[in-house]
Each structure stands twice: as structure tokens, then as C-alpha cells.
Amino acid sequence: MAGILKKLAGQTMIYGLSSIVGRMLNFLLVPVYTTVLLPPDYGIVSELYAYVAFLLVFLTFGMETTYFKFVNDSSDKQKTFNQSFLILFGVNALFFVLGLLFLNSIAGWMLYEDYPEFIFLLLLIVVLDALSSLPLAKLRADQRPMQFAKVQLASIGVNIVFTLFFLLVLFNPETDEPYLGILYIFIANLLASLVKIAMLAQSILGVEFKIDREVVKKMSLYAFPIVIAGLAYVVNETLDRILLKQLLNSPELVPEDFLDSPLRYAETQVGIYSANYKLTMFIALFLQAFRYAAEPFFFANAKNDPERKVYSRIMNLFVAVLCFAFLLVALNIDIFKHFIRNEAYHVGLGVVPILLLANVFLGVYANQSIWYKLSGQTKFGAYISVGGAVITITLLTLLIPIYGYWAAAWTTFTVYGLQMIASYILSQKYYPINYNLRKTGLYFFVALLFYGICIWMNLEQGFVKLFVHNLFLLLFLSLVWIFERKTIRNL
């Protein structure tokens, strides 16, 4: 048991080098974006990246998880990779051709009829990133985390260097049109995607374009529910940015000073919400690093842990880390808000604790979701995600015109909480895992209690507030150490 946990922890740390360090560096670009771009212009960037996230789920076509499932049961691992990549290539080739044919129509529908070049760059980025996803998954399956980290960090480094060069050297926010700054951001991303493809070229060029119809059929049937679940998940994750713009773009819903440009007002709301959402990134970073390591790890070790004890012990530590991240940001919001340099964005800081808790629920749900992947019952993942998507669309459509981005934050909180509960109930019926609910519940309760006490005290900003808030943070860490020191020492 100790060896298994130690291996998972080690791989999580290495994958974290690429995801956590890399995304941390990207997070450090937020002060640049919010200084160079006004809220409505940053809203455009955020909305377009919401579309990127949505499209990547469709264009990766569930092939990462599908590949992990089939490669562990296959005697010909290269053939499994070949067939997976051919499916991926076919989906992306079709999408890219259709995107080019209907480029202007798509741009008009997205309210970018004057900027079709934004949509063209978006098409290139999502296709290149989707095609690189499977070679990266192969590195994870082959347990080559160092090479994985090398590729990811190189791509992220290129993105950051060119973004800084374009925005801080070439772009002048006082004289240049905001359009140019937005264009520079996407060009930097495209260059980063090209670097990733180049570094993975050996795996891609080694693919034999020979289709095994039976294998492709089996893979597609396994992947389809994952795609549906993924699409529904990304609806929950990113649709709020898209609908904020679409639903608030109305003269009846805007303040008087925006009556001449409702679209500008809608983009401003997207920018404010998106910038403050970035402050939840500490939880998101940990989740990404954990997911990269955990999915292939759980598949590879499922047969070695028939009593499933490792899942419960991992969940205990997992929830403790998530609750710590929640307290770290929520109790130190007076510090973290300075990452958003322009005070015009600070009006939205109130949504940060709500979104932090929402991401804690998402993390628990993501950890639990391994049950339907290991058992092959991916349809339940689709059911949960589709149900969440229906609730998301309904609540956002009804509430955004009334409450704006506050509706988006509370919808995210509600949906992730319900999905977490639904996944637990179904897992206990179809793939029972004896989670320690008392311990995980205690971590949740204490984290909320400490946060509530600090809010109730309502200390003025300054050293005393900083000291008291972080004293509660240390108390929480002490509690975790008391209950988890044995597991931590065995890592």
C-alpha cells in the first residue's frame, strides 16, 4: 500500500511540474492581461478560450481514456496507439475542413463577424492541441512523466515568452487598437501549439494509416459516452462565459452608460467574471496534476487492489488538500486580488469563495469518477454530466439576465455539488468503495467553519487580519497532520 501511494505521489509531483508550474506561469500573465486589456477586451479573450475548451473535449473524442483502457488489455500496444490516433485524426480533419468552409458564418454566429481571423486562429489551435493529446497520453501510459513534462513546459514557455514580447514590446495599449492585443495572444498560443506538435512528431509520424475496423468500432463505442460526458462537463465549466455575453447583450439589461453598446457591456461582465475565476487556479492546478497521474495509475493498479483500500486513503488526503487550497485563497483574498492589477476587475471578488468551493466539489467528483471508467460503465459518467449540463443551461438561462455573473458562480457551485453527490451514490451501488465519510466530512466542516469565523470577525485589512486568517490556516494543517500523519509518512 505504501509503495503504491508513494509511486502515485511521485508521479503526481512530476506531472505537476508541467501542469502546476506551467499553469502558474500562465497565471502570472493575468496581471499583464488585466493591465494591458480593459475588462471587455479580456472578456473577448476569455470567451474565445471557453470555446477552445468546449471544442477540445469534442476533438480529443475521449481517446485519452480509451487508449488507457485498451492499451492495458492489448498485446500490441503500438497497434492500439495507431488505431486511437486514426480515429482522432479523422475527427479533426473533418472538423477543420468544415470550419474553413463555414468560417464567416461561424464568426457571425459568435458575434465576431468583423474578426473572422480570431475564429481561424481558434480552429488551428484546437486541432493542433487535439492531435497532440494522444501522443502525450502515450507518454503517460508508458510512465514517462519527465518527457511529458518536457513537452508541456516547452510549449508553455513559448506561449509565455511570445505573449510577453507581443504585449509588452510590440503592443501599445494607448495607441493600438485592443483588437491587435487580442490577436497577439492567439498568435502566441498558436506558436506554442506548433512547438508541442513538433516535439511529438516522432510518435505521430510513426503511425501506420491502416484501419482495423473491429478495433476502431470497439474504441468508438467505449469513447462515445466519454465524449458525451466530456461535452456535458465542459458545458458546466465554460458555458457561463458564453451565455453571459449572449444573454446580457440586450439594451433592456444594461446600465445607462452602456446603452449605446450592449455588446461592450456584456463583454465587460465576462471579463470581470473570468479574471476573478482565475483566482481559483490553485485548486484547478492540483486537480490537473492529479488527473494526469491518477488515471493511468488507477487503470494499471486496479487488479492489485481488489479491496480498493487505496482509493479511500487517497480520497482522504485529496479532500484535505482541496480544503486547504480553498482556505489559502479565501482567507488571503486581500493578497491574491493584487494579481488582478486593474481595480476595475475587483468588483467581482465576491464570487471567488463560491467558485473555490465549486471547484472543491468538482475535485471530489473527478476523483470518484474513476469507478465508472474502471468498471467500463462509462454511460453513468455521461448520465451525470448530461444531467449537470441540463441544470447548468436551465439555471444560467433563467438567472443570468437577473443576476449577471453571480448567477454563473452559484450555478457552478450547485451543479458540481449535485454531481459529486450523484457520483457517490451510483458508485456505492455499482462499484463500492469504502470512503471514510467521517474524515472527509470533518475536513469540509472545519474548512467552512474556519472561513465563516473569519468572515464573521470582519477584521480590517492589515497585518492583524493577515495573521489571524493564516493562524486558522495553520490550525487546519495541524488537524490534517493529526489524522493523516501515518499515511503521509508512508509516502
N, C-alpha and C positions, 0 to 999 in steps of 0.2 A: 504493500500500500504506500509506504513512504517513498519507495523508488518511483512509483507511478506519479505521485504528486510532485516529486522533485523534477521529474522529466517534463511534466506539463508546465510547471513554474518556469523552468529554464527556457523552454521554447517560447512561452508567453513573453518572457523578457526580451528574447532576440527578435521576435516578431514586433514587439513593442518598440524596438529600436527604429524600425522603419515606419510604423504607424503612429506611435506616440511622439517620437522625436520629430518625424516628418510633419505630422499634422500640427504639432506645437509650433514649428517654424511657420507653417501656413497661418496658424492663429496669430502669430506675431505680425502678419501682414494686415490684420484688422485695423490697427492704428493707422497704417498707411492708407487703406481704403477709405476709412472714415474721416481722414484728414483731406485727402485729395478729392473725394467724391462727396457730394451732398446726399442726404437721405434718399431722394427719389432716384438718383443715378446708381447708388448702391443697391436700391431696390430692384433695378433692372438686372444687375449682375446676379443678385440672389434669386430672382425669379427664373432666369435662364439656367442657373445651376440646379434649380429644382426640376426643371425639365430634363437636364442631364441625368440626374439621379433616377428619375422615372424611366427614361429610355434605357439606361444601363441594366436595369432589372430585366427588362424585356429582351435586350440584345445579348445578354450573357446566357439567357434561356435556361437557367438552372443547371448549367453544365459543370459548375464547380462541385456542387454537392453530388450531382450524378456521377461525375468522374471519381470522386472519393468512394462512392458506393460500389461502382463496378470494378474499379482497379483492385480493390481488396479481395474481390472474388474471382479475379482473372489470372490466368497463367501467362497471358500475352499482354503485358502492360502497355507496350508501345501501340499495339493494335487498339486497345481501349482509348488511348490518347488520340490516335488518329481519327477514330470514329466520332469521338466527342468534338474534336476540332472541326471536322467536316460539317457537323450539324451547326456549330457556331458560325462558321464561315458562310454557310448558305443563308442563314437568318440575316446576317449583317449585310451581305451582298444585296439581297432583295430590298432590305430597308434603305440602303444607301441610294440605290437606283431610283426607288420610288420617291425618296426625299429630294433628289435632284430634279426629277420630273415635275414635282408639285411645290417647288421651293417658294415661289411667290405667293401661292395660295396659303401655304402653311404660315408664312410670315404675316400675311394679312389676318389670319385667324388668331394668331398670337399677339396681335396689335403691334406688330413691327413691320408694317408694310413699307415704311421708309428705310428700313435697315435689314434687307434680306441677307446681307453679309454676316450678320450675327447668327442667323439660322444656319448658314452654310458652314461656318466655323463650328457651331454646335454639332452638326452632323459628323464632321470629320473627327472631332474629339471623342464622341460617344462610340463610334465604330472602332477607332484605334484602341480605346480603352477596353472595349468588349473583347476584341481579338486577343489582347494581351492577358486577359483574365485567366484563360485556361493554362497557358504556359506557366503563369505564376502559381496556379493551383497545383500543377505538376511538381513544382519545386517544394511546395508544402507537403504533398503526398510522399515525395522522395526524402522528406525530412532534411531539406537543405535550407534551413532558415537564414544562414549567413548570405547565401546567394540571393535569396528572396529580398533580404534587407538591402543588399547592394543595389539591386534593380530599382526598388522603390525609392530609396534615398537619392539615387542619381536623378530619377525623374522629378522628384520633389525639389531637389536642389536647382535643377534647370528652371523649373517653374518660378521659384523664388528669385533667382538671380535676374532672370529676364523681366519679371514683374517689377522688381525694384528699379532696374535700369530704365524700363519704359516709363514708369510712373514718376520716378524722382529725377530722371535726367532728361528724357525726351518730352515728357508731358508737362505743360504749364497750365495749372487749373485756372489761372487768372486770365489767360488769353485764348487757350484752346477750348474747343467745344467738348463738353462732357462725353459726347459720342466717341471721341478719339481715345479717352482714357479707358472706356469700356472695351473698345476694340483691342487695345493693348493687352488687357487682362486675358482675353480669349486667345490672342496670338501666343502669349507666353504659355498658356495651358496646352495649346496645340504642339508647341515645340517640346514640351515635357512628354506628351503622349508619344511623339515620334521617337524620342530617346528610349522610352520603355520598349517600344516595338523593336528598335534596333538591337537592344541588349538581349532580347528574347528571340532574335531572328533564327538562331540555330535550331531551337525546338520547332519553330514554325516551318522552316524550310525542310525539316526532316519528315514532315507529314506526307504520307502517301495518299494520293487522291483516288482511293479505291474503296468504294462504299460496300459495307456488309449490311444489307437491308434488314436482316433479322436483328442484329445488334443495334442498329440505328432505331428500329422500331421500339425495342425494349427500353433503350435510353430515353427516347422521346416520351414514352408513356410514363416513365418514372419522373421525368423532369417537368412534365406539364403541370401537375399540381403545385410543384415548387415555383414555377413561373407565376401561376395564379396567386399563390401566397405572397410571392415577392412583389408583384404588381399591387396587390392589396396593401401590403406593408408600406410601400413607398407612397401610396395614396395617403396613408396615415402620417407619414413622415414629411412629405413635401407639398401636398395639395393645398395646405393652408396659404403658402406664399402665392400660389397661382390664383386661388379663389379670392384672396384679399384684393388683388389687382382687378380681377374680373368683376367682383361684386361691389366694390367701392367706387368703381368708375361710373359714377352717376351724379348728375347735378343735385339731386334731391338729398344726397348723403354727405356732401362736402361742406366745410365751413365757408363763410362768405369770401375770405381771401383766396379761395381756390375755385370760385365759381367759373372762372374763365378757363380752367384746366382741371377737370375732374380726374383725368388720367394721371396728371402730375401728383395730385393728392393721393391717389391710390398707390402709386409707386413710392411715395414718401412713407406711407404706412408699412409697406412691405420692407423698405429699407430699415426703418426703426425696429420692427419686429425681428428681422433677420440678424441685425447687428447684436441685439440683446440675446438672441438664441445662441449666438457664438459663445456666450459665457457658460454654456452647459457643456463645453467641449471636453472638459476633464473626464466626465463620465463617458462621453462618446469615444474618447481615445482609448480608455481602458477596455470598453466593450469591443472595439475593433481588434485590438491586440489579442484579447482573449479568444475572440471568434476565430481568428486566423490559426491559432494554436489548437483550440479545443475541438473543432470539427473533425479534422483528420485524426487527432489523438483519440477521441471517443470511438470513432469507427475502428481504429486499429486495436483498441484495448477492450472492446465490447465482450469478446469471448473470454478474456482473462479476469473478468469481474462479474461472474454470474449473479452474485448477490447485490450488485450495484451500490456497494457501500461508498465507492469513491465519489459518486455523484453527490451524495448528501454532504460529505465533508468539503467538497469543492464549493457547493452552494453556500455553506456557512461563511466561508471566507469571502466568497463572491459578494454576498449581500453586505457584509461588513465593510468591504472596500467601497461599494457603491454608496452606502450611507455616509461613510467618511468623506467621499467626494462631494456629496450633497452639502454637508456641513461646512466643508472647507470653503466652498464658493459662497453659499448663502450667508454664512456668518462674516465673511470678509468682502461683501459686495462693494463696500466703500473703496476697497483697493482695486478689485477686478474691474470696476467700471471705468478706470482710467485707461484700460486697453481700448476703449472706445473714445477716441480723443475729442471728437466734436460733441459738445454738450447738447446739441440738437437731438442726439440719439438717446440721451439719458431719460427722457420722458417715459421710455418703455421698460425701465429697470424692474418695475413691479412684477413683470411676468417671469423673471428669471427663476425664483424659487419654485413656481408652478412647473416650469419646464424641466427643472432639475429633478423634481420628484417623478415627473412623467418618464424621464429617461432612466430613473431607478427601476420603475415598473417594467420598462422595455428591456432592461438588462436581465431582470429575473425571467421574464418571458423568453428571451433569447436563449438563456441557459437551459430552461426547461425544454425548449423546442427540440432538443436532441432526441427526445423519446420517440417522436414520430418519424424521425429520419432513421434511427437505428432499427425501429420495428418495421420500416418500409411502409408505414401508413401515412404517407405524406399528404393524403387527402385531408386529414384533420388540420394540418397546417394551413391548407387552403381555406377550409371552413372558418377557422378562427380569424384569418386575415381578411377574408371577404366580409365576414360579419363586422369586423372592425372598420373596414372601408365604408360599408353601408352607413354605419353610425357616424363616421367622420364626415362623409358627404352631407348627410342629413343635418347634423349639428352646425357644420360650417355654413351651409346654405341658409339655414334659418337664423343663425346668430351673428354672423359677420356684419350684415347690414345694420345691426343694432349696436353691437359691442366692439366691432373692429377686431384688432389683433388680440384683445383679451379673450374673445370667443375662440380664436385659434389656440391659445395657450390652454384654456380649460378643456377644449375638445381633445387635445393631445393627451392631457392628464387622464381624462375619463376613459378614452379608448384603450390606452396602454394598460390602465388598471384592470379593465374588464378582460382584456386579452390574457393578462397574467393569471387571473382567476380561472378563466375558461381552460387555459392550457393545463393548469394544475389538476383541475377536476377530471379532465379527459385522460391525463397521464396516469392518474391513480387507478383508472378503470382499465386501460389498455396496456400500460407498461409501468407497473407500480414501482415507485422509487420512494424509499422511506426517508423523506426530508425531515429535518429537525425543525418543525414549525415553531416550537417554543423559542429556540435560539434565534432563528431568523426574525421571528416576530418581535423578540426583545430588541434586536438591533434597530428595526424600524421604529418601534415605540420610543426608544431612548433618543434616537436622532430627532424625531419630531418634537419630543418633549424639550430637548435642549434648545432647539430652534425657537419653539414657542416661548420659552422663558426669556430668551434674548430679545425677541420682538416685544414681549410684554414689558421688559425693563426700559426699552426705548431710550437707550443712552445716547448722548450727543456724540457726534463724530469726533474722534480724537484718540489719544493713547489709551485712556481708560476703557473705552468701548473695544478697541482692538485687543487689549489684554484680557478683558473678561470673556469676550467671544472665543478667543483662542484657548482660554482655560477650559471652556466647555469642550472644545475640540480635543484637547489632551485627555480630558476625563473619558471621552468616548473611546479614544485609542486604548486607554488603560482597561476599560471594560472588555474590549475585544481581546487584549492580551491575556486577561484572566481566563477567558473562555477558550481561546484558540492557541495558547502558547505551546501546547503539546504538538498540535498539527503544524504550527509554524516552525518549531524546532526540528521537525522531521523533514521539512522541505529540502 
